[in-house]
Amino acid sequence: MNVPGSLPALASVVFIRITEFARRPVAEQARLRAQLESALAVALIRIPAQLRIILDAPDGMAIAVLGNPAAALDIAQRCMSASAAGVSMAVAVNHGAIRLASDDSGHEGLIGDAVGTAAAIAHFAGPARLFVSRSFREALAASSPARAISIRPAGIFTDANVRTHELFAPDPTAALRRRKILAAVGAAVLICIFAALVYFHDAIRRELRAGQPAMLAFNIYPDGDIFVDGVARGKSPPLAILHLEPGVHTIELKRKGEIPFRTSADLQAGRTTTVEYAFTPGDGRSLLRRLRDWVLR
C-alpha cells in the first residue's frame, strides 16, 4: 500500500485488542498472539497486499485498509470468529486520516486520528464485541449502503482523554431479517407470476397456438357420413380426423336408415375436439328396423 510520507490518506483502521492481555503470563501472551496472527492471515486472504498495512500493537494488532470500508468490516467480522478458537478479543473499526512516519530509529509506522481513535474505542468493546465509529459508518454508507443498514447505535462513550465517541455495532439479526424479507419478496413475486399465468392462461395458449389449425376427430359406430358446415367430408371410419379453421362449425353425421345426428363445436387452434356417436345403441338394430319389428308383432 503506497501512502506517501508527506501526504495523509483516508483509510479504515481495524484495531484488534486481546482482552486482559497484560495480565496474562508471557507464555500465554505468545500463544494468543500466534493464534491472532493465524486468524488474521485467514481474514486477509481476499485483501490485496498493496491495499493494506499491518501494524503490531502492545496488546494486539491493527490493519489499515485503503479505499474499501466494506473490506475492513469483513476483516473485523472474520477476526471475531477467532474468539471461538480461544482468543478473547475486542475489535474496533474507525475511518480517518493516516500517514506514514518514521521514528528516531528509522522504523516506519502509521500516525493519524484513524489509528488513535480505533485504539481508543477498542477499549470500550468487551470480549467478542465489535464497535465501529460514526465516521466509519458514514464511509461505509457512502460506498456500501446495504452493509451500513445492519450497523445499529451502541451508545456514546468517553475515553481517558475525556473525548466522547458515538459508537455503533453490527446487528447479528439484520442478515437473517434481510434473508427473510428477500424470501418473502421472492415468494410474492412467484405467486404473482403464477396468478398471472392462471388468469391469462387461455389468452396465452391462444397466442401460442395462433396460426395452427383446429382438429376434429371422429369415433363413429359402426360408421357414418361426415358433413361439416353442409359439406361432405367423407365416411368415418376410415376417416379419423379433419384439420379445420378455428371457430364454430356445424357437424352432421348421416347413415342410411338412421336418424341423422347434428351438433356444433367451437374449435380452438391447436386443439383436438372429438365427436363420438353410435348409430345402433342397445340391441344393435337401427331405429327404423326396431319400429318395423314392433309393428309386425
Secondary structure, DSSP 8 states (H G I E B T S, - for coil): ----TTS-EEEEEEEEEETT-TTS-HHHHHHHHHHHHHHHHHHTTTS-GGGEEEEEETTEEEEEEES-HHHHHHHHHHHHGGGGGT--EEEEEEEEEEEEEE-TTS-EEEESHHHHHHHHHHTTS-TTEEEEEHHHHHHHHHH-HHHHTTEEEEEEEE-TTS-EEEEEEE-TTHHHHHHHHHHHHHHHHHHHHHHHHHHTHHHHHHHHTTT--EEEEEEEES-EEEEETTEEEEEETT--EEEE-SEEEEEEEE-TTS--EEEEEEE-TT-EEEEEEESS-TTS--HHHHHHHHHH-
